[in-house]
Amino acid sequence: MTAPMPPVRPSLGPPAGTGLRATLVAFAIGSLVSVALGVYGRMHEPAFFAINLGGFSSGAAAKSWLVTGAFVLALVQLGSALVLYGRIPGVAGPSWTGRLHRWSGRIAVLLTVPVAVHCLYALGFQDGSLRVLVHSLLGCFFYGAFTAKMLVLRADTPRWALPLLGGAVFTALVALWLTSSVWFFTTSGLTF
């Protein structure tokens, strides 16, 4: 004889602590991405071969303008996030605000990919000056924070996780822009 089945209980959502576990896993994976990029950049012998995109005078100019484009889109991300989460009093935002937020973020990250590939492959992780060391650390942190943010987007995580990671990604990108593009433009001028 088989034992009677216990009564079916309605689901009350995921088990307690699942959201925090998902958040910790996202943070751990993001940290591993940051460390892996830093280790690769440090261990890889820099090729000192510049990626140059058509229309730009140098690889440094191309990188500076791509990161500036990503910075502008990060500002769009910040504004659209504030509207989406109701942080601007009296502004409901149009129905396409969510799409604007998603696509501006996608394009911003896509603009950073050739820059990151160039930095890691051609230059590696460097520490020759404080600016370069901070920039190298921020580059690794940016992609780790971005990875963690993407992982918490669809997961059942605490309400603070997504804004925290979004803020970390935004802050890292702004700091990368300041330590690269702004530095380049102030030393070389607004050259293409």
Rosetta blueprint (number, residue, H / E / L):
1 M L
2 T L
3 A L
4 P L
5 M L
6 P L
7 P L
8 V L
9 R L
10 P L
11 S L
12 L L
13 G L
14 P L
15 P L
16 A L
17 G L
18 T H
19 G H
20 L H
21 R H
22 A H
23 T H
24 L H
25 V H
26 A H
27 F H
28 A H
29 I H
30 G H
31 S H
32 L H
33 V H
34 S H
35 V H
36 A H
37 L H
38 G H
39 V H
40 Y H
41 G H
42 R H
43 M H
44 H L
45 E L
46 P L
47 A L
48 F L
49 F L
50 A L
51 I L
52 N L
53 L L
54 G L
55 G L
56 F L
57 S L
58 S L
59 G H
60 A H
61 A H
62 A H
63 K H
64 S H
65 W H
66 L H
67 V H
68 T H
69 G H
70 A H
71 F H
72 V H
73 L H
74 A H
75 L H
76 V H
77 Q H
78 L H
79 G H
80 S H
81 A H
82 L H
83 V H
84 L H
85 Y L
86 G L
87 R L
88 I L
89 P L
90 G L
91 V L
92 A L
93 G L
94 P L
95 S L
96 W L
97 T H
98 G H
99 R H
100 L H
101 H H
102 R H
103 W H
104 S H
105 G H
106 R H
107 I H
108 A H
109 V H
110 L H
111 L H
112 T H
113 V H
114 P H
115 V H
116 A H
117 V H
118 H H
119 C H
120 L H
121 Y H
122 A H
123 L H
124 G L
125 F L
126 Q L
127 D L
128 G L
129 S L
130 L H
131 R H
132 V H
133 L H
134 V H
135 H H
136 S H
137 L H
138 L H
139 G H
140 C H
141 F H
142 F H
143 Y H
144 G H
145 A H
146 F H
147 T H
148 A H
149 K H
150 M H
151 L H
152 V H
153 L H
154 R L
155 A L
156 D L
157 T L
158 P L
159 R L
160 W L
161 A H
162 L H
163 P H
164 L H
165 L H
166 G H
167 G H
168 A H
169 V H
170 F H
171 T H
172 A H
173 L H
174 V H
175 A H
176 L H
177 W H
178 L H
179 T H
180 S H
181 S H
182 V H
183 W H
184 F H
185 F H
186 T H
187 T H
188 S H
189 G L
190 L L
191 T L
192 F L
